[in-house]
Amino acid sequence: MDPMSGPHLIRGSVALPEAELAWRFSRSSGPGGQHVNTSDSRVELSFDLARTEALPEVWKRRALERLAGRLVDGVITVRAAEHRSQWRNREAAAVRLAALLAEATAPPPKPRRPTRIPRGINERRLREKKQRAETKRGRQGRDWG
């Protein structure tokens, strides 16, 4: 198998280990003429997330938790079939997997600190509300005589 165009970084210095990636190729659907009937251009890339040693333990736990719905026995699978060449589909699948793992291993966002609404804003809102009610009350039909 040809070496990839380079290590696909997940985050920082952590990259996808080539030895732990499982590639599967099959015929892609869609247009392509006679060529599509003979070439295996669709790519399925599998990565055993549950058994990998390449990720720090904290990242691994986080990814297993966040990707639980996509995992089959701890293995994440990504498919790519948008290009006509197997090489480009391999690149697309590897990039997609790296991006998926980067998002799944990202630290949780800082919790939002609730802020109080300034008193002036609240008072202005109530004042405008009262003024609007006065305007509407003034439109009510009166019996003038």
Order of alpha helices (4+ residues) and beta strands (2+ residues): beta-beta-beta-beta-alpha-beta-alpha-alpha
